Each structure stands twice: as C-alpha cells, then as structure tokens.
Amino acid sequence: MVRLIKAVFVLSILGFAGLTGYAYLVDMSPESRQITVPVTLDAN
C-alpha cells in the first residue's frame, strides 16, 4: 500500500514538472491576422 502511495506521489510530481516545462517552453501565442468586413449603414 505504501508503494502505491509513493508511486502516485512520484507520478504527480513528474506530471506537475512536465506541465510546468510545457507551459514555459511551448509558444502558445495566437496567430493574428487582420480581417476587414464592409459595413453598410442605413442613414434613412
């Protein structure tokens, strides 16, 4: 039972470290582009 708790603890630490590394190393900036849409105004 203690081995199982140790394994879960170690895996959670490794998962947290992997997630932190992924967040710092991967470029997550969104792709930007300009969109123009013509608008007709009803002035009457």
C-alpha positions as CSV (number, residue, x, y, z in Angstrom):
1,M,0.0,0.0,0.0
2,V,2.9,2.3,0.8
3,R,4.5,1.6,-2.6
4,L,1.2,2.6,-4.3
5,I,1.1,5.9,-2.4
6,K,4.8,6.5,-3.3
7,A,4.1,5.8,-6.9
8,V,1.1,8.1,-7.1
9,F,3.1,10.8,-5.3
10,V,6.1,10.5,-7.7
11,L,3.9,10.4,-10.8
12,S,2.0,13.5,-9.6
13,I,5.3,15.4,-9.1
14,L,6.6,14.3,-12.5
15,G,3.3,15.3,-14.1
16,F,3.4,18.8,-12.5
17,A,7.0,19.3,-13.6
18,G,6.2,18.2,-17.1
19,L,3.2,20.5,-17.3
20,T,5.3,23.4,-16.0
21,G,8.0,22.8,-18.5
22,Y,5.5,22.5,-21.3
23,A,3.9,25.9,-20.3
24,Y,7.3,27.6,-20.3
25,L,8.8,26.1,-23.5
26,V,5.9,25.9,-25.9
27,D,4.9,29.0,-27.8
28,M,1.2,29.5,-27.2
29,S,0.7,32.9,-28.7
30,P,-2.3,33.0,-31.0
31,E,-2.0,33.5,-34.7
32,S,-3.0,37.1,-35.6
33,R,-4.4,38.4,-38.9
34,Q,-6.4,41.4,-40.0
35,I,-10.0,40.9,-41.1
36,T,-11.9,43.7,-42.9
37,V,-15.6,43.4,-43.4
38,P,-17.6,46.1,-45.3
39,V,-20.5,47.6,-43.4
40,T,-23.4,49.4,-45.0
41,L,-25.1,51.9,-42.8
42,D,-28.8,52.7,-43.2
43,A,-28.8,56.5,-43.0
44,N,-32.5,57.0,-44.0
